[in-house]
Every structure is written in structure tokens, then in C-alpha cells.
Amino acid sequence: MSTSVRSDQDEQPQKSPQYTQFDDLAFNMLTYLETFDEVCDIEFVSHDGLQSVEFNIWERKNNPIELPWDMKGFYELFNGFVLRWKVLYIDQEITVGEIKLNKIENIASIPMQGHFMPADVSGLKILPPDLKSSVAFSFASSEEGQVVLLYRNSTEPNGTGGRDRGFDDEVKDKGSNHAPPEIW
């Protein structure tokens, strides 16, 4: 489903239900973008939400990894999306912002080598994962980089208190040695 809202038209096109639903979930981000005179086009392309069988297929393929419940909830509404906003510069439309979320079938395991570096965020040291016991899945990517779900071994310290979140028993009951994912 694709919806494009152009600010240079006298009559705005009808917004799709997906556009409106995403705007509601995203704290009216699309409505906010529409208020800028400089923004000449907002493009939102989404895919129909998923059924539980489609999550089961992905999780069987990537066993023992399970997607987080909140991510599943979002994917029940939108199986990936692309949001772009453009400005007019010297008679040419230029994309100045873009957000992408892969469809579930494109959430893929990525090589660990070279992707993770130690970080210091506001004084909190975040250790890179153990490359042999951790798994990462890319769920959003662009030319600028990618966003991944990082599943560390549940016994591996991460410097952020990940082992102490109280999830270890729940994860082990499901047959996985991985802690709930971190977003990198």
C-alpha cells in the first residue's frame, strides 16, 4: 500500500488507512512533517500485517531465536514499510529523510565480524558481543548502515545489565541460550 502526500496540490489525496494508522502509532510524525512548507512530498509504502503462522515460519527457520513480542505486535500491523520525505531544491525533489523496516522474510542473519565495536554511551560502557556465541539479524538497512537485533549468549555480560534483567529463566525454558535481543 503506497500513499504519497504532496504539499503543492490544492486537494490532498485520500490518505490510506495504513498511513493514518502509522501516523497514530508514530505520535503523529507524518502530520508533523506535513506542517513544514519545505516538505513537498511524504511517501509511505507499507505491506499488509502478518498472521501468527508467518512468525512461526520465520522462527522455525531461525530456531532457537524468537522475535520479541513487541516487534511481533508491530509486524501484525505492518510487514515492513518505507517512509520518505522530500524537499524542493532548485526545481528538483530531494529526499532528506528516510526510514525503512524490512519485511519479515528479509530479516536475515548477518556476519558478526566487523559489525560491533565497544561503545561508551553517557558513561555506560557497552561491550561488543562474543562473536562465537551471539547472533545478529538485520531488520532495517540503508546506505548509511543497518539496525540489528543482537542476541547474546545469556551468560555473556554486555555492560548494560542485560544478564540481570530477569529473563534468563524464561529464555532457557524455550530452549535457547540467548538473552532477549538488544537493538544495535
C-alpha positions as CSV (number, residue, x, y, z in Angstrom):
1,M,0.0,0.0,0.0
2,S,1.5,3.3,-1.1
3,T,0.4,6.8,-0.1
4,S,2.1,10.0,-1.2
5,V,1.1,13.3,0.2
6,R,2.2,16.3,-1.8
7,S,2.1,19.8,-0.3
8,D,1.9,21.6,-3.7
9,Q,-1.5,20.3,-4.5
10,D,-4.7,22.2,-3.8
11,E,-6.6,19.0,-3.0
12,Q,-4.8,16.5,-0.8
13,P,-5.1,12.8,-1.9
14,Q,-7.1,10.5,0.3
15,K,-4.7,9.1,3.0
16,S,-4.7,5.3,3.2
17,P,-5.8,3.6,6.4
18,Q,-2.2,2.3,6.8
19,Y,-0.9,5.9,6.6
20,T,-3.3,7.1,9.2
21,Q,-2.6,4.1,11.5
22,F,1.1,4.5,11.2
23,D,0.8,8.2,12.0
24,D,-1.2,7.4,15.1
25,L,1.4,4.9,16.2
26,A,4.3,7.2,15.5
27,F,2.9,10.0,17.6
28,N,1.7,12.0,14.6
29,M,5.1,12.1,13.0
30,L,3.6,12.3,9.5
31,T,1.1,15.0,10.5
32,Y,4.1,16.9,11.9
33,L,6.1,16.5,8.7
34,E,3.1,17.9,6.7
35,T,3.3,21.2,8.7
36,F,6.6,22.1,7.1
37,D,6.3,24.3,4.0
38,E,9.7,23.0,2.8
39,V,8.4,19.3,2.7
40,C,6.9,18.8,-0.8
41,D,6.2,15.1,-0.6
42,I,5.8,12.4,2.0
43,E,5.8,8.9,0.7
44,F,4.6,6.0,2.9
45,V,4.7,2.4,1.5
46,S,3.6,-0.4,3.7
47,H,2.8,-4.1,3.4
48,D,-0.1,-5.9,5.0
49,G,0.4,-7.2,8.5
50,L,1.3,-10.8,9.3
51,Q,-0.5,-13.7,10.8
52,S,1.0,-15.9,13.6
53,V,1.8,-18.7,11.1
54,E,4.2,-16.3,9.3
55,F,6.1,-15.6,12.6
56,N,6.2,-19.4,13.2
57,I,7.8,-19.9,9.8
58,W,10.5,-17.3,10.5
59,E,11.2,-18.6,14.0
60,R,11.4,-22.3,12.7
61,K,13.9,-21.2,10.1
62,N,16.0,-19.3,12.7
63,N,15.5,-21.7,15.6
64,P,16.0,-21.2,18.5
65,I,15.7,-17.4,18.0
66,E,12.3,-15.8,18.7
67,L,11.3,-12.3,17.7
68,P,10.4,-10.0,20.6
69,W,6.7,-9.7,21.4
70,D,6.6,-6.0,20.7
71,M,8.2,-6.4,17.3
72,K,5.7,-9.2,16.5
73,G,2.9,-6.8,17.5
74,F,4.2,-4.1,15.1
75,Y,4.6,-6.7,12.3
76,E,1.0,-7.8,12.8
77,L,0.1,-4.2,11.6
78,F,2.9,-3.6,9.0
79,N,5.1,-6.2,7.4
80,G,7.8,-3.6,6.8
81,F,7.5,-0.1,5.4
82,V,9.3,2.7,3.7
83,L,8.8,6.3,4.7
84,R,10.4,9.1,2.7
85,W,10.1,12.9,2.8
86,K,11.4,15.3,0.2
87,V,12.0,19.0,-0.2
88,L,12.1,21.0,-3.4
89,Y,15.6,22.4,-4.1
90,I,16.4,24.2,-7.4
91,D,13.3,22.7,-9.1
92,Q,14.3,19.2,-8.0
93,E,12.8,17.0,-5.3
94,I,15.5,15.7,-3.0
95,T,14.9,13.0,-0.3
96,V,16.0,14.4,3.0
97,G,14.7,11.7,5.3
98,E,14.0,8.0,5.0
99,I,13.0,5.3,7.4
100,K,12.8,1.6,6.3
101,L,11.8,-1.5,8.1
102,N,12.4,-4.8,6.3
103,K,9.6,-7.3,5.6
104,I,9.9,-10.3,7.8
105,E,11.2,-12.5,5.0
106,N,14.1,-10.1,4.6
107,I,15.1,-10.1,8.3
108,A,18.3,-12.1,7.9
109,S,21.3,-13.2,10.0
110,I,24.4,-11.1,9.4
111,P,28.0,-11.9,9.9
112,M,29.2,-10.8,13.3
113,Q,32.8,-9.9,12.3
114,G,33.5,-6.2,12.0
115,H,30.0,-5.0,12.8
116,F,30.2,-4.4,16.6
117,M,32.6,-2.1,18.4
118,P,32.8,-1.2,22.1
119,A,30.8,1.9,23.0
120,D,30.5,4.4,25.8
121,V,27.1,5.9,25.9
122,S,26.6,8.5,28.6
123,G,29.3,6.8,30.8
124,L,27.7,3.4,30.3
125,K,30.2,1.0,28.7
126,I,28.7,-1.4,26.2
127,L,30.8,-4.4,25.3
128,P,30.8,-5.9,21.9
129,P,29.3,-9.4,21.6
130,D,31.2,-12.7,21.7
131,L,31.4,-13.4,18.0
132,K,31.2,-17.2,18.5
133,S,28.1,-17.4,20.7
134,S,26.0,-14.4,19.6
135,V,23.7,-14.0,16.6
136,A,22.5,-10.8,14.9
137,F,19.7,-10.1,12.5
138,S,19.4,-7.0,10.3
139,F,15.8,-5.7,10.3
140,A,16.4,-2.2,8.9
141,S,19.2,-1.2,6.4
142,S,20.2,1.6,4.1
143,E,23.3,3.1,2.5
144,E,24.1,4.7,5.9
145,G,24.0,1.5,7.9
146,Q,21.8,-1.1,9.5
147,V,19.8,-1.7,12.6
148,V,20.1,-5.2,14.1
149,L,18.7,-7.3,16.8
150,L,21.6,-8.7,18.7
151,Y,21.1,-12.0,20.6
152,R,23.9,-12.5,23.1
153,N,24.5,-15.8,24.9
154,S,22.6,-15.4,28.1
155,T,25.7,-15.9,30.2
156,E,27.6,-13.2,28.3
157,P,27.9,-9.9,30.1
158,N,27.1,-6.9,28.0
159,G,27.9,-4.0,30.2
160,T,24.4,-2.7,30.3
161,G,22.9,-5.0,32.9
162,G,21.5,-7.4,30.3
163,R,22.2,-10.5,32.4
164,D,20.3,-9.1,35.4
165,R,17.1,-8.3,33.6
166,G,15.4,-11.4,35.0
167,F,14.8,-13.0,31.6
168,D,17.3,-15.8,31.8
169,D,14.9,-18.5,33.1
170,E,12.2,-17.6,30.6
171,V,14.7,-17.8,27.7
172,K,16.2,-21.1,28.8
173,D,12.7,-22.6,29.2
174,K,12.2,-22.0,25.5
175,G,15.3,-24.0,24.6
176,S,17.6,-21.0,23.7
177,N,20.9,-19.9,25.4
178,H,20.3,-16.4,24.1
179,A,19.1,-13.5,26.2
180,P,16.4,-11.2,24.8
181,P,17.7,-9.1,21.9
182,E,19.4,-5.8,22.1
183,I,18.9,-3.2,19.3
184,W,22.2,-2.0,17.8
